[in-house]
Amino acid sequence: MDYKKVISCRCCGSNNLVKYLDLGEVPLANNFNSSKSYPIEVLLCMDCSLSMLSIVVNPLILYSSYPYHSSVSETFKNHCGEMAKTIKDILGTPNPLVCDIAANDGCLLEQFRKEGFYTLGVEPAENLANECEKKNLGVIHGFWDSESSKRIAACDVITATNVFAHVDDIKTFVNLAKDKLRCFHKGIMVIEVPYLDNLLNYVQFDTIYHEHLSYFLFKPLDVLFKSLGIPIFRVEKIPIHGGSLRIYACPYERPIEDSVEHLLMEEENSNLWNLNTYKDFSENIEFIREDLPFLLYSLNEEGKKVMGYGASAKGISLLNYCEIDNEVIHSIVDETPDKQGKRTPGSDIPIVPFDAFEKEKPDFILLLAWNFKDELIKKTKHLGAKYIVPIPQVEIL
Ligand code: JHZ
């Protein structure tokens, strides 16, 4: 079976789920071997306010091989450096052991190593586990489950960045981590997830795709972690990936900081636990779905060449949601070797290396990885092209 249907909330177990968004059927964003489409519908849990996709695609289809390499972005590397330093300060233990779940190419673990940590990664994609191994970071090839967790020692910190939203059984995921946290040093779990508040306010609907099963506010996370006996003691808003949350949780005695209560109050006051907020969001999406194809077809008629930058999962989703294809986008530059030479699923646009910019001299560059806007503009300024930023509204720079 390719996928299963969601019948209850994965945070609180409620069956009171209401559909608020239907984006039709689109292909899997990171699967370059197939253009098979699957539905994208988003449900809201009326009890804990978790947003989630109505289906769960078999993770073996999504992650056995994974083209995304975190280390391609300098911005992300810097972010990982800051994260490693912050966690080192909180722990205050000499030579702590960190385990990073879904370690990708080891981008975060390399930063922990610089801070004196012993490192270990767990990574389901074989191509990425091999990268961690080449860097001598220590890696177990597999999903985070009872098998892989059995193979690791007790840790001072377990990290999971940009993976929690991808997991269906998040209770088992957290429980397995909780059991591995060292009691003596008051081990902690640190998780980063894209923040739904930013998704709604900045109309980041392109970040809704099959890999992202959950779209988190802080409330459902707080409910979940409390119910599992590993309360969140600190929460921070961080700018990465268009705005994310970083939560710190610990099963041992640590004072709960004010940030926890403050964010819950802020969410309630901003009406984020209210279904009407989500109805407004679906209406805002339609502006982008009209404006972006309109602009690209107009430029095409004027004979302008448009190239994309960043064959990100969100970019590939955006093109499919807006029904944009190779008629109006010449090609997409991406510096990830595993993506080059492939064609985008659905929109069928060639993915090319950076030097294609120099050869093709585009009039316009569509920033499909708008979350790294500053970095992408810095690297292409010399080309003299204009930029199209699609999110939160279509804009020419
Ligand atoms: P980027 C990823 O989604 C993966 P994506 C994942 N699904 C997730 O949860 C989210 O992040 C949060 C390229 N690039 O990071 C690299 C350059 O070529 O926005 C990437 O292919 N040169 C786990 O895929 C893409 O752009 C550069 O200088 O939507 C960026 O993808 C830079 C900065 C990027 O995430």
Residues whose N, C-alpha, C, O or C-beta is under 5 A from the ligand:
A	BS01	JHZ	Y68 V72 S73 N162 E211 H241 G310 A311 S312 A313 K314 V333 D334 E335 T336 A369 N371 F372 E375
